[in-house]
């Protein structure tokens, strides 16, 4: 699998699920933390990529 | 005073086996990621953690992840990479055996791209793969997550965490 974006999605799902489960006890809190971490990772990467877009490689 | 001494002795003798049992569970968690939580009765959590860690490790191997080798040019950084890999337990040695032909953890001397050494050649070939950087990240993450799980097993075993 060579899709960088897909790797980012898979990686962020694994890591956010892990930390959500590790640091919270109730299902609701786990989903909340996991979702927040996932958004931070994927959203952060997309925002950074967009911000860097004008700069030449 | 005598009562206190008796209580101390009782506490010492009763806590020693439980500490040993807890250490065994931590060892089990290192040997087989997820098993520590299962042994503590957190079966669902153990299966989920195990699934995540094993998936990460499998993805790493499937994407030409580099199992780190100690490099004398970058001793601290490469040692930390080896520690991250070792977090997966003995399966790391099995993976090294499968990839490098033996459970090797360090370059023999300074790495040289002209070296005929098979381990160095395999290491370089995997590094050249377009997805190796992702595979390596998966492998390090799997090991580091399992190391965190050992602390979690310790906390649960001591009653610090539910």
Backbone of each chain as ProteinMPNN parsed JSONL, in Angstrom:
{"seq_chain_A": "XXXXXXXXXXXXXXXXXXXXXXXXXXXXXXXXXXXXXXXXXXXXXXXXXXXXXXXXX", "coords_chain_A": {"N_chain_A": [[0.847, -1.193, 0.0], [0.747, 2.057, -1.042], [-0.298, 4.516, -0.598], [0.082, 7.564, 0.872], [-1.699, 9.101, 2.296], [-3.643, 7.276, 3.124], [-2.105, 5.719, 4.821], [-1.639, 7.588, 6.813], [-4.221, 7.907, 7.801], [-4.808, 5.31, 8.778], [-2.775, 4.962, 10.664], [-3.341, 7.061, 12.449], [-5.861, 6.289, 13.367], [-5.236, 3.913, 14.756], [-3.443, 4.858, 16.747], [-4.945, 6.864, 18.073], [-7.113, 5.395, 19.029], [-5.77, 3.694, 20.739], [-4.665, 5.482, 22.721], [-6.99, 6.736, 23.615], [-8.323, 4.602, 24.826], [-6.461, 3.895, 26.735], [-6.181, 6.098, 28.448], [-8.723, 6.86, 29.347], [-11.759, 5.818, 31.041], [-14.551, 5.367, 30.696], [-16.778, 4.494, 27.977], [-17.812, 6.627, 26.542], [-16.067, 8.756, 27.213], [-13.726, 7.732, 26.176], [-14.262, 7.628, 23.438], [-14.505, 10.3, 22.989], [-11.95, 11.415, 23.652], [-10.375, 9.865, 21.922], [-11.447, 10.589, 19.429], [-10.826, 13.287, 19.42], [-8.033, 13.233, 19.435], [-7.605, 11.936, 17.005], [-8.662, 13.787, 15.226], [-6.901, 15.891, 15.723], [-4.5, 14.841, 14.786], [-4.977, 14.086, 12.041], [-6.334, 16.362, 11.033], [-4.48, 18.335, 11.773], [-2.269, 17.603, 10.244], [-3.289, 17.992, 7.671], [-3.853, 20.738, 7.696], [-1.276, 21.746, 8.06], [-0.088, 20.785, 5.738], [-1.546, 22.239, 3.851], [-0.808, 24.808, 4.525], [1.83, 24.726, 3.803], [1.746, 24.454, 1.127], [2.12, 26.621, -0.802], [4.851, 26.92, -0.836], [7.822, 26.18, -2.601], [9.029, 22.879, -3.496]], "CA_chain_A": [[0.0, 0.0, 0.0], [1.666, 3.189, -1.174], [-0.992, 5.792, -0.378], [0.54, 8.23, 2.088], [-2.874, 9.576, 3.035], [-4.251, 6.108, 3.776], [-1.237, 5.369, 5.954], [-1.872, 8.561, 7.876], [-5.522, 7.601, 8.4], [-4.705, 4.059, 9.545], [-1.897, 5.209, 11.81], [-4.015, 7.913, 13.425], [-6.931, 5.496, 13.989], [-4.612, 2.997, 15.727], [-2.863, 5.591, 17.876], [-5.983, 7.554, 18.85], [-7.869, 4.359, 19.754], [-4.909, 3.227, 21.828], [-4.577, 6.442, 23.817], [-8.339, 6.935, 24.148], [-8.611, 3.465, 25.714], [-5.486, 3.866, 27.833], [-6.298, 7.215, 29.391], [-10.094, 7.084, 29.808], [-12.388, 4.573, 31.49], [-15.888, 5.139, 30.126], [-16.795, 4.438, 26.504], [-18.058, 7.986, 26.059], [-14.831, 9.539, 27.344], [-12.738, 7.164, 25.239], [-14.599, 8.089, 22.082], [-14.247, 11.744, 22.943], [-10.505, 11.645, 23.577], [-9.883, 9.248, 20.687], [-11.863, 11.441, 18.306], [-10.06, 14.541, 19.482], [-6.654, 12.928, 19.006], [-7.643, 11.627, 15.576], [-8.84, 15.069, 14.521], [-5.671, 16.676, 15.864], [-3.461, 14.271, 13.922], [-5.33, 14.196, 10.62], [-6.602, 17.775, 10.73], [-3.217, 19.065, 11.901], [-1.427, 17.289, 9.077], [-3.879, 18.63, 6.484], [-3.644, 22.189, 7.831], [0.148, 21.992, 7.829], [0.163, 20.558, 4.312], [-2.144, 23.357, 3.126], [0.017, 25.993, 4.799], [3.117, 24.578, 3.116], [1.514, 24.262, -0.307], [2.701, 27.651, -1.684], [6.317, 26.892, -0.87], [8.341, 25.195, -3.563], [9.606, 21.685, -2.882]], "C_chain_A": [[0.888, 1.251, 0.0], [1.0, 4.548, -0.926], [-0.569, 6.407, 0.952], [-0.649, 8.638, 2.957], [-3.536, 8.422, 3.791], [-3.42, 5.657, 4.974], [-1.479, 6.307, 7.129], [-3.189, 8.253, 8.586], [-5.436, 6.354, 9.293], [-3.899, 4.288, 10.825], [-2.619, 6.022, 12.886], [-5.18, 7.177, 14.095], [-6.339, 4.596, 15.076], [-4.144, 3.756, 16.974], [-3.945, 6.263, 18.722], [-6.844, 6.549, 19.62], [-7.071, 3.87, 20.957], [-4.929, 4.201, 23.004], [-5.94, 6.75, 24.428], [-8.67, 5.837, 25.156], [-7.696, 3.465, 26.934], [-5.789, 4.919, 28.9], [-7.708, 7.485, 29.905], [-10.756, 5.759, 30.138], [-13.76, 4.322, 30.863], [-15.818, 5.194, 28.592], [-16.949, 5.84, 25.921], [-16.779, 8.831, 26.081], [-13.754, 9.044, 26.374], [-12.988, 7.657, 23.825], [-14.258, 9.567, 21.921], [-12.748, 12.034, 22.783], [-9.929, 11.083, 22.267], [-10.216, 10.1, 19.467], [-11.06, 12.733, 18.244], [-8.626, 14.327, 18.99], [-6.601, 12.672, 17.502], [-7.765, 12.92, 14.77], [-7.56, 15.895, 14.561], [-4.597, 16.154, 14.903], [-3.777, 14.485, 12.445], [-5.538, 15.661, 10.226], [-5.318, 18.586, 10.762], [-2.332, 18.854, 10.686], [-1.96, 17.988, 7.826], [-3.677, 20.149, 6.514], [-2.19, 22.54, 7.521], [0.486, 21.834, 6.338], [-0.365, 21.733, 3.483], [-1.288, 24.615, 3.3], [1.335, 25.938, 4.032], [2.973, 24.546, 1.6], [2.177, 25.33, -1.189], [4.214, 27.56, -1.804], [6.819, 25.829, -1.849], [9.029, 24.028, -2.852], [11.114, 21.694, -2.904]], "O_chain_A": [[1.674, 1.47, 0.922], [1.643, 5.592, -1.027], [-0.825, 5.848, 2.019], [-0.608, 8.534, 4.183], [-3.936, 8.57, 4.945], [-3.962, 5.265, 6.008], [-1.521, 5.883, 8.284], [-3.274, 8.326, 9.812], [-5.932, 6.351, 10.42], [-4.291, 3.864, 11.912], [-2.527, 5.719, 14.075], [-5.46, 7.416, 15.269], [-6.872, 4.522, 16.183], [-4.415, 3.347, 18.104], [-3.874, 6.236, 19.95], [-7.259, 6.828, 20.745], [-7.615, 3.661, 22.041], [-5.178, 3.804, 24.142], [-6.037, 7.0, 25.63], [-9.233, 6.112, 26.216], [-8.107, 3.082, 28.03], [-5.667, 4.661, 30.097], [-7.869, 8.281, 30.831], [-10.386, 4.713, 29.604], [-14.09, 3.182, 30.534], [-14.946, 5.834, 28.004], [-16.301, 6.192, 24.936], [-16.452, 9.519, 25.115], [-12.979, 9.83, 25.829], [-12.066, 8.048, 23.109], [-13.792, 10.013, 20.873], [-12.336, 12.791, 21.904], [-9.118, 11.724, 21.6], [-9.379, 10.305, 18.589], [-10.672, 13.203, 17.175], [-8.085, 15.133, 18.233], [-5.687, 13.123, 16.813], [-7.071, 13.119, 13.773], [-7.178, 16.517, 13.57], [-3.876, 16.937, 14.285], [-2.95, 14.999, 11.692], [-4.997, 16.134, 9.227], [-5.084, 19.424, 9.891], [-1.726, 19.791, 10.166], [-1.19, 18.51, 7.021], [-3.371, 20.766, 5.493], [-1.911, 23.505, 6.81], [1.232, 22.626, 5.762], [0.284, 22.17, 2.533], [-1.074, 25.378, 2.358], [1.888, 26.971, 3.656], [3.966, 24.606, 0.876], [2.745, 24.988, -2.226], [4.795, 28.064, -2.764], [6.29, 24.719, -1.903], [9.544, 24.179, -1.744], [11.745, 20.753, -2.422]]}, "seq_chain_B": "XXXXXXXXXXXXXXXXXXXXXXXXXXXXXXXXXXXXXXXXXXXXXXXXXXXXXXXXXXXXXXXXXXXXXXXXXXXXXXXXXXXXXXXXXXXXXXXXXXXXXXXXXXXXXXXXXXXXXXXXXXXXXXXXXXXXXXXXXXXXXXXXXXXXXXXXXXXXXXXXXX", "coords_chain_B": {"N_chain_B": [[3.536, -2.404, 70.026], [4.695, -4.938, 69.539], [2.508, -5.95, 68.253], [2.425, -4.339, 66.018], [4.783, -5.141, 64.755], [4.151, -7.768, 64.154], [2.125, -7.306, 62.362], [3.539, -6.038, 60.317], [5.168, -8.138, 59.463], [3.213, -9.848, 58.538], [2.117, -8.322, 56.472], [4.331, -8.133, 54.811], [4.804, -10.813, 54.109], [2.408, -11.426, 52.858], [2.31, -9.655, 50.737], [4.468, -10.235, 49.164], [4.138, -12.586, 47.42], [2.09, -11.55, 45.792], [3.29, -9.382, 44.564], [5.223, -10.736, 43.108], [3.558, -12.17, 41.429], [2.405, -10.081, 40.049], [4.636, -9.057, 38.719], [5.148, -11.192, 37.071], [2.915, -11.046, 35.443], [3.418, -8.64, 34.176], [5.692, -9.37, 32.801], [4.539, -11.261, 31.128], [2.944, -9.561, 29.651], [4.853, -8.214, 28.214], [6.045, -10.268, 26.78], [3.918, -11.208, 25.244], [2.067, -8.988, 23.729], [-0.772, -7.447, 25.124], [-1.578, -9.564, 26.644], [-1.083, -9.165, 29.361], [-3.124, -7.46, 30.366], [-5.3, -9.116, 29.923], [-4.753, -11.206, 31.697], [-5.091, -9.83, 34.038], [-7.756, -9.655, 34.164], [-8.948, -7.771, 32.621], [-10.278, -8.264, 30.033], [-11.518, -7.433, 27.601], [-10.255, -4.959, 27.171], [-7.641, -5.833, 27.013], [-7.706, -7.437, 24.72], [-8.309, -5.509, 22.819], [-6.104, -3.733, 23.041], [-4.081, -5.549, 22.43], [-4.813, -6.218, 19.826], [-4.434, -3.735, 18.542], [-1.67, -3.235, 18.933], [-0.451, -5.522, 17.787], [-1.444, -5.296, 15.191], [-0.209, -2.945, 14.386], [2.457, -3.737, 14.484], [2.449, -5.804, 12.577], [1.737, -4.341, 10.279], [3.997, -2.776, 10.106], [6.04, -4.657, 9.537], [5.07, -5.604, 7.12], [5.399, -3.434, 5.519], [8.069, -3.092, 4.898], [9.453, -2.184, 7.161], [12.222, -0.959, 9.036], [14.032, -2.87, 11.241], [15.593, -1.656, 13.924], [19.141, -1.125, 14.105], [21.932, -0.929, 16.214], [23.965, 1.838, 15.778], [27.226, 2.909, 15.567], [27.81, 5.484, 14.731], [25.682, 7.035, 15.433], [25.113, 6.729, 18.341], [23.326, 7.137, 20.604], [20.777, 7.815, 19.564], [20.278, 5.636, 17.821], [20.308, 3.606, 19.693], [18.036, 4.179, 21.177], [16.144, 3.655, 19.238], [16.444, 0.906, 18.958], [15.598, 0.135, 21.503], [12.922, 0.911, 21.337], [12.027, -0.942, 19.433], [12.488, -3.277, 20.872], [10.476, -3.195, 22.686], [8.409, -4.751, 21.81], [8.897, -7.255, 22.676], [9.929, -10.763, 22.729], [9.135, -11.407, 20.148], [10.248, -9.588, 18.501], [12.869, -10.435, 18.206], [12.364, -12.765, 16.807], [11.342, -11.703, 14.45], [13.622, -10.351, 13.55], [15.239, -12.508, 13.096], [13.872, -13.656, 10.977], [14.109, -11.658, 9.033], [16.802, -10.66, 8.931], [18.184, -12.998, 9.132], [19.371, -13.737, 11.438], [19.152, -13.035, 14.965], [20.054, -10.022, 15.197], [21.361, -7.01, 16.617], [22.979, -4.858, 16.252], [25.149, -2.957, 14.107], [28.066, -4.35, 12.611], [30.762, -2.859, 13.522], [31.55, 0.267, 11.843], [28.917, 1.249, 9.732], [28.973, 0.648, 6.229], [28.336, 1.443, 2.91], [29.425, -0.1, 0.948], [29.877, -2.46, 2.091], [30.063, -6.026, 2.278], [28.556, -7.368, 4.055], [25.75, -9.297, 4.939], [23.627, -8.51, 6.599], [23.814, -5.698, 6.665], [23.357, -5.198, 3.97], [20.696, -6.103, 3.626], [19.432, -4.361, 5.377], [19.883, -1.901, 4.089], [18.536, -2.366, 1.689], [15.886, -2.569, 2.545], [15.575, -0.013, 3.519], [15.593, 1.442, 1.185], [13.145, 0.99, 0.079], [10.032, 2.386, -0.929], [8.067, 2.606, 0.983], [9.198, 2.19, 3.38], [9.688, 4.055, 5.393], [7.206, 4.448, 6.557], [6.653, 1.867, 7.432], [8.684, 1.577, 9.333], [7.919, 3.515, 11.202], [5.532, 2.392, 12.09], [6.542, 0.078, 13.321], [8.174, 1.097, 15.416], [6.206, 2.465, 16.826], [4.513, 0.376, 17.632], [6.183, -1.037, 19.434], [6.7, 0.965, 21.36], [4.126, 1.53, 22.261], [3.536, -0.884, 23.467], [5.368, -0.835, 25.553], [4.28, 1.235, 27.074], [1.951, -0.058, 27.816], [2.927, -1.901, 29.625], [3.447, -0.322, 31.868], [0.838, 0.385, 32.389], [-0.298, -2.068, 33.093], [1.123, -2.489, 35.414], [0.169, -0.341, 37.02], [-2.584, -1.006, 37.175], [-2.39, -3.471, 38.42], [-1.402, -2.691, 40.927], [-3.534, -1.405, 41.903], [-3.858, 1.248, 41.423], [-5.232, 2.109, 39.327], [-8.339, 1.656, 37.615]], "CA_chain_B": [[4.8, -2.546, 69.288], [4.778, -6.324, 69.059], [1.419, -6.134, 67.281], [2.861, -3.693, 64.766], [5.79, -6.008, 64.117], [3.429, -8.917, 63.604], [1.397, -6.809, 61.186], [4.55, -5.824, 59.269], [5.57, -9.447, 58.938], [2.077, -10.383, 57.779], [2.016, -7.559, 55.218], [5.459, -8.492, 53.95], [4.643, -12.16, 53.554], [1.246, -11.523, 51.972], [2.478, -8.851, 49.525], [5.546, -10.767, 48.32], [3.65, -13.383, 46.288], [1.29, -10.755, 44.86], [4.249, -8.62, 43.752], [5.813, -11.68, 42.151], [2.517, -12.463, 40.418], [2.261, -8.893, 39.198], [5.813, -9.0, 37.843], [4.944, -12.223, 36.052], [1.927, -10.532, 34.485], [4.112, -7.629, 33.364], [6.559, -10.125, 31.867], [3.639, -11.853, 30.118], [2.51, -8.463, 28.781], [5.975, -7.89, 27.323], [6.251, -11.408, 25.882], [2.802, -11.261, 24.291], [1.304, -7.753, 23.931], [-2.213, -7.59, 25.389], [-1.814, -10.671, 27.58], [-1.053, -8.663, 30.741], [-4.461, -6.988, 30.722], [-6.195, -10.286, 29.966], [-4.473, -11.915, 32.952], [-5.622, -9.016, 35.138], [-9.217, -9.695, 34.089], [-9.422, -6.73, 31.68], [-10.171, -9.047, 28.794], [-11.852, -6.6, 26.437], [-9.183, -3.972, 26.981], [-6.44, -6.574, 26.594], [-7.854, -7.837, 23.316], [-8.219, -4.301, 21.989], [-4.706, -3.295, 23.03], [-3.315, -6.547, 21.682], [-5.149, -6.045, 18.4], [-3.802, -2.516, 18.025], [-0.211, -3.374, 18.917], [-0.081, -6.534, 16.792], [-1.719, -4.738, 13.851], [0.851, -1.972, 14.109], [3.679, -4.499, 14.227], [2.266, -6.485, 11.291], [1.816, -3.332, 9.218], [5.402, -2.378, 10.014], [6.807, -5.688, 8.826], [4.555, -5.713, 5.755], [5.813, -2.259, 4.75], [9.535, -3.003, 4.883], [9.976, -1.416, 8.292], [13.582, -1.338, 9.417], [14.263, -3.212, 12.644], [16.767, -0.816, 14.156], [20.432, -1.695, 14.494], [22.757, 0.081, 16.88], [24.92, 2.411, 14.839], [28.226, 3.665, 16.336], [27.848, 6.893, 14.309], [24.604, 7.704, 16.169], [24.916, 5.721, 19.397], [22.157, 7.347, 21.479], [19.547, 7.746, 18.76], [20.03, 4.27, 17.334], [19.999, 2.769, 20.865], [16.622, 4.422, 21.494], [15.365, 2.947, 18.223], [16.487, -0.522, 19.311], [14.726, -0.022, 22.681], [11.533, 0.97, 20.841], [11.747, -2.245, 18.808], [12.485, -4.313, 21.905], [9.205, -3.117, 23.41], [7.497, -5.8, 21.337], [9.213, -8.529, 23.318], [10.725, -11.748, 21.973], [8.738, -11.485, 18.737], [11.199, -8.736, 17.78], [14.004, -11.306, 17.852], [11.874, -13.678, 15.765], [11.268, -10.909, 13.215], [15.004, -10.111, 13.104], [15.711, -13.78, 12.55], [13.226, -13.822, 9.671], [14.54, -10.638, 8.065], [18.258, -10.568, 8.812], [18.773, -14.33, 9.172], [19.796, -13.989, 12.828], [18.691, -11.924, 15.822], [21.152, -9.059, 15.318], [20.889, -5.735, 17.169], [23.953, -3.79, 16.017], [26.05, -3.098, 12.964], [29.418, -4.774, 12.988], [31.632, -1.72, 13.212], [30.884, 1.385, 11.188], [28.236, 0.819, 8.51], [29.588, 1.11, 4.989], [27.434, 1.005, 1.846], [30.099, -1.099, 0.103], [30.126, -3.665, 2.891], [29.409, -7.234, 1.771], [27.804, -7.985, 5.146], [24.359, -9.542, 4.522], [22.706, -7.717, 7.432], [23.854, -4.312, 6.165], [22.722, -5.176, 2.645], [19.245, -6.216, 3.817], [19.015, -3.111, 6.011], [19.885, -0.867, 3.04], [17.474, -2.676, 0.719], [14.596, -2.202, 3.146], [15.532, 1.449, 3.627], [15.353, 1.998, -0.147], [11.742, 0.801, -0.276], [9.271, 3.64, -0.842], [7.158, 2.637, 2.141], [9.961, 1.801, 4.566], [9.568, 5.061, 6.457], [5.942, 4.172, 7.251], [6.823, 0.599, 8.14], [9.519, 1.809, 10.514], [7.097, 4.244, 12.185], [4.607, 1.408, 12.671], [7.291, -0.819, 14.212], [8.537, 1.826, 16.636], [4.977, 2.767, 17.58], [4.053, -0.865, 18.26], [7.035, -1.311, 20.592], [6.518, 1.987, 22.393], [2.797, 1.349, 22.846], [3.585, -2.026, 24.384], [6.067, -0.408, 26.771], [3.292, 1.97, 27.87], [1.016, -1.037, 28.375], [3.553, -2.52, 30.801], [3.182, 0.593, 32.986], [-0.602, 0.306, 32.672], [-0.492, -3.328, 33.831], [1.686, -2.228, 36.746], [-0.779, 0.526, 37.744], [-3.809, -1.755, 37.462], [-2.039, -4.49, 39.411], [-1.231, -2.078, 42.247], [-4.816, -0.807, 42.299], [-3.859, 2.707, 41.203], [-6.103, 2.386, 38.193], [-9.432, 0.671, 37.521]], "C_chain_B": [[4.93, -3.938, 68.658], [3.715, -6.593, 68.013], [1.798, -5.544, 65.923], [3.861, -4.556, 64.008], [5.116, -7.192, 63.445], [2.702, -8.515, 62.32], [2.35, -6.602, 60.006], [4.928, -7.129, 58.597], [4.462, -10.002, 58.054], [1.959, -9.68, 56.433], [3.114, -7.974, 54.247], [5.234, -9.848, 53.29], [3.469, -12.232, 52.593], [1.453, -10.737, 50.684], [3.547, -9.43, 48.591], [5.032, -11.615, 47.16], [2.863, -12.548, 45.281], [2.187, -9.879, 43.984], [4.878, -9.515, 42.696], [4.816, -11.993, 41.038], [2.36, -11.293, 39.459], [3.439, -8.774, 38.225], [5.709, -10.039, 36.725], [3.955, -11.751, 34.978], [2.549, -9.464, 33.584], [5.018, -8.306, 32.338], [5.717, -10.74, 30.751], [3.187, -10.781, 29.127], [3.608, -8.081, 27.794], [6.17, -9.009, 26.284], [5.151, -11.471, 24.82], [1.914, -10.045, 24.531], [-0.203, -8.01, 24.073], [-2.506, -8.628, 26.455], [-1.859, -10.187, 29.035], [-2.421, -8.206, 31.199], [-5.445, -8.148, 30.823], [-6.001, -11.034, 31.286], [-4.982, -11.148, 34.174], [-7.155, -8.968, 35.12], [-9.802, -8.621, 33.191], [-9.37, -7.322, 30.276], [-10.443, -8.202, 27.552], [-10.744, -5.612, 26.115], [-7.914, -4.652, 26.466], [-6.517, -6.971, 25.127], [-7.728, -6.636, 22.391], [-6.769, -3.817, 21.887], [-3.844, -4.255, 22.205], [-3.552, -6.403, 20.187], [-4.451, -4.846, 17.793], [-2.29, -2.718, 17.876], [0.228, -4.384, 17.852], [-0.342, -6.032, 15.378], [-0.604, -3.798, 13.432], [2.147, -2.708, 13.734], [3.602, -5.196, 12.864], [2.359, -5.518, 10.121], [3.261, -2.891, 9.003], [6.229, -3.384, 9.231], [6.372, -5.771, 7.359], [5.007, -4.544, 4.877], [7.316, -2.01, 4.859], [10.107, -2.135, 6.001], [11.366, -1.898, 8.66], [13.624, -1.667, 10.91], [15.615, -2.609, 12.988], [18.002, -1.613, 14.562], [21.265, -0.589, 15.135], [23.891, 0.511, 15.949], [25.94, 3.248, 15.618], [28.338, 5.137, 15.92], [26.779, 7.713, 15.035], [24.224, 6.824, 17.356], [23.633, 5.898, 20.211], [20.86, 7.14, 20.699], [19.245, 6.314, 18.319], [19.741, 3.321, 18.498], [18.532, 2.941, 21.254], [15.711, 3.702, 20.492], [15.308, 1.449, 18.536], [15.569, -0.783, 20.511], [13.257, -0.003, 22.255], [11.135, -0.358, 20.207], [11.622, -3.346, 19.859], [11.208, -4.299, 22.742], [8.228, -4.198, 23.004], [7.798, -7.15, 21.968], [9.968, -9.476, 22.406], [10.346, -11.836, 20.492], [9.638, -10.596, 17.871], [12.403, -9.567, 17.319], [13.604, -12.269, 16.735], [11.833, -12.941, 14.421], [12.672, -10.648, 12.668], [15.583, -11.38, 12.475], [15.148, -13.978, 11.143], [13.768, -12.87, 8.615], [16.053, -10.669, 7.842], [18.95, -11.946, 8.797], [19.311, -14.709, 10.535], [19.323, -12.805, 13.678], [19.818, -10.934, 16.113], [20.599, -7.701, 15.753], [21.853, -4.58, 16.906], [24.71, -4.052, 14.722], [27.391, -3.608, 13.466], [30.384, -3.673, 12.573], [30.841, -0.603, 12.559], [30.213, 0.904, 9.905], [28.879, 1.44, 7.276], [28.74, 0.573, 3.837], [28.081, -0.013, 0.909], [30.287, -2.433, 0.823], [29.388, -4.876, 2.311], [28.538, -7.92, 2.836], [26.31, -8.082, 4.78], [23.373, -8.679, 5.304], [22.645, -6.277, 6.938], [23.148, -4.196, 4.817], [21.195, -5.214, 2.776], [18.695, -4.921, 4.412], [18.889, -2.001, 4.965], [18.751, -1.092, 2.045], [16.11, -2.278, 1.263], [14.461, -0.69, 3.231], [15.201, 2.096, 2.282], [13.884, 1.889, -0.565], [10.968, 2.107, -0.047], [8.387, 3.731, 0.389], [7.888, 2.324, 3.455], [9.79, 2.784, 5.722], [8.277, 4.862, 7.247], [6.061, 2.886, 8.064], [7.622, 0.775, 9.413], [8.731, 2.532, 11.605], [6.11, 3.287, 12.858], [5.339, 0.521, 13.687], [7.664, -0.128, 15.518], [7.297, 2.082, 17.496], [4.474, 1.519, 18.303], [4.856, -1.143, 19.533], [6.808, -0.315, 21.714], [5.144, 1.866, 23.048], [2.825, 0.181, 23.829], [4.34, -1.674, 25.665], [5.118, 0.38, 27.675], [2.305, 1.019, 28.535], [1.599, -1.736, 29.605], [3.318, -1.651, 32.039], [1.705, 0.54, 33.386], [-0.909, -0.959, 33.478], [0.002, -3.159, 35.267], [0.707, -1.406, 37.586], [-2.05, -0.225, 38.112], [-3.533, -2.797, 38.543], [-1.877, -3.947, 40.81], [-2.513, -1.416, 42.742], [-4.851, 0.701, 42.12], [-4.836, 3.102, 40.113], [-7.153, 1.286, 38.102], [-9.18, -0.265, 36.353]], "O_chain_B": [[5.219, -4.103, 67.473], [3.928, -7.321, 67.044], [1.551, -6.12, 64.864], [3.796, -4.684, 62.785], [5.458, -7.572, 62.325], [2.664, -9.259, 61.341], [2.033, -6.934, 58.864], [5.003, -7.235, 57.373], [4.714, -10.549, 56.98], [1.737, -10.31, 55.399], [2.886, -8.144, 53.05], [5.44, -10.016, 52.088], [3.503, -12.993, 51.626], [0.869, -11.072, 49.653], [3.545, -9.16, 47.389], [5.442, -11.396, 46.02], [2.941, -12.783, 44.075], [1.891, -9.656, 42.811], [5.048, -9.116, 41.544], [5.178, -12.07, 39.864], [2.205, -11.464, 38.249], [3.258, -8.434, 37.056], [6.123, -9.799, 35.59], [4.127, -12.012, 33.787], [2.251, -9.389, 32.392], [5.106, -7.889, 31.183], [6.117, -10.745, 29.587], [3.061, -11.039, 27.93], [3.322, -7.672, 26.669], [6.419, -8.758, 25.105], [5.417, -11.75, 23.651], [1.088, -10.062, 25.444], [-0.814, -8.695, 23.253], [-3.555, -8.585, 27.099], [-2.596, -10.744, 29.849], [-2.839, -8.531, 32.31], [-6.312, -8.166, 31.696], [-6.974, -11.447, 31.918], [-5.268, -11.741, 35.213], [-7.771, -8.315, 35.962], [-11.018, -8.559, 33.012], [-8.543, -6.94, 29.448], [-9.693, -8.252, 26.577], [-10.345, -5.445, 24.962], [-7.212, -4.123, 25.605], [-5.541, -6.862, 24.386], [-7.126, -6.721, 21.321], [-6.272, -3.531, 20.798], [-3.006, -3.841, 21.404], [-2.618, -6.457, 19.387], [-3.937, -4.912, 16.676], [-1.709, -2.412, 16.834], [1.171, -4.128, 17.103], [0.439, -6.304, 14.466], [-0.117, -3.837, 12.302], [2.833, -2.334, 12.783], [4.563, -5.181, 12.094], [2.976, -5.821, 9.1], [3.695, -2.664, 7.874], [7.021, -3.01, 8.366], [7.197, -5.98, 6.47], [5.002, -4.642, 3.65], [7.77, -0.867, 4.906], [11.108, -1.443, 5.818], [11.657, -3.093, 8.605], [13.285, -0.826, 11.742], [16.645, -2.99, 12.43], [17.919, -2.624, 15.26], [21.293, 0.542, 14.652], [24.649, -0.301, 15.419], [25.551, 4.216, 16.273], [28.892, 5.949, 16.661], [26.934, 8.918, 15.233], [23.14, 6.242, 17.379], [22.929, 4.924, 20.479], [19.973, 6.395, 21.116], [18.114, 5.841, 18.427], [19.016, 2.34, 18.329], [17.862, 1.974, 21.615], [14.646, 3.204, 20.855], [14.264, 0.811, 18.397], [14.853, -1.783, 20.545], [12.45, -0.795, 22.742], [10.025, -0.843, 20.424], [10.769, -4.228, 19.756], [10.895, -5.274, 23.425], [7.317, -4.533, 23.762], [7.024, -8.093, 21.805], [10.577, -9.05, 21.425], [11.146, -12.288, 19.674], [9.774, -10.818, 16.668], [12.887, -9.418, 16.197], [14.393, -12.555, 15.834], [12.235, -13.482, 13.391], [12.888, -10.715, 11.458], [16.304, -11.336, 11.479], [15.857, -14.413, 10.235], [13.873, -13.229, 7.443], [16.521, -10.702, 6.704], [20.138, -12.051, 8.492], [19.668, -15.863, 10.769], [19.12, -11.705, 13.163], [20.459, -11.008, 17.162], [19.521, -7.29, 15.325], [21.577, -3.444, 17.294], [24.888, -5.194, 14.3], [27.796, -3.334, 14.596], [30.771, -3.576, 11.408], [29.62, -0.528, 12.697], [30.841, 0.236, 9.083], [29.275, 2.605, 7.283], [28.453, -0.623, 3.789], [27.388, -0.707, 0.165], [30.785, -3.402, 0.25], [28.232, -4.767, 1.903], [27.873, -8.919, 2.559], [25.691, -7.1, 4.37], [22.399, -8.176, 4.743], [21.564, -5.702, 6.807], [22.436, -3.227, 4.555], [20.49, -4.451, 2.116], [17.636, -4.441, 4.01], [17.911, -1.254, 4.956], [18.091, -0.148, 1.612], [15.28, -1.724, 0.543], [13.374, -0.144, 3.041], [14.6, 3.169, 2.239], [13.433, 2.608, -1.456], [11.226, 2.834, 0.913], [8.001, 4.827, 0.794], [7.262, 2.209, 4.509], [9.753, 2.387, 6.886], [8.247, 5.079, 8.458], [5.635, 2.817, 9.217], [7.29, 0.199, 10.449], [8.853, 2.207, 12.786], [5.886, 3.372, 14.065], [4.825, 0.25, 14.772], [7.492, -0.694, 16.597], [7.327, 1.938, 18.718], [4.055, 1.597, 19.458], [4.285, -1.447, 20.58], [6.729, -0.695, 22.882], [5.011, 2.075, 24.254], [2.213, 0.245, 24.895], [3.994, -2.159, 26.742], [5.143, 0.219, 28.895], [1.874, 1.245, 29.666], [0.863, -2.117, 30.515], [3.027, -2.162, 33.121], [1.366, 0.638, 34.566], [-1.687, -0.922, 34.431], [-0.631, -3.631, 36.212], [0.448, -1.744, 38.741], [-2.543, -0.1, 39.233], [-4.332, -2.983, 39.462], [-2.173, -4.639, 41.784], [-2.568, -0.925, 43.869], [-5.767, 1.365, 42.606], [-5.218, 4.265, 39.987], [-6.9, 0.137, 38.462], [-9.98, -1.165, 36.1]]}, "name": "protein", "num_of_chains": 2, "seq": "XXXXXXXXXXXXXXXXXXXXXXXXXXXXXXXXXXXXXXXXXXXXXXXXXXXXXXXXXXXXXXXXXXXXXXXXXXXXXXXXXXXXXXXXXXXXXXXXXXXXXXXXXXXXXXXXXXXXXXXXXXXXXXXXXXXXXXXXXXXXXXXXXXXXXXXXXXXXXXXXXXXXXXXXXXXXXXXXXXXXXXXXXXXXXXXXXXXXXXXXXXXXXXXXXXXXXXXXXXX"}
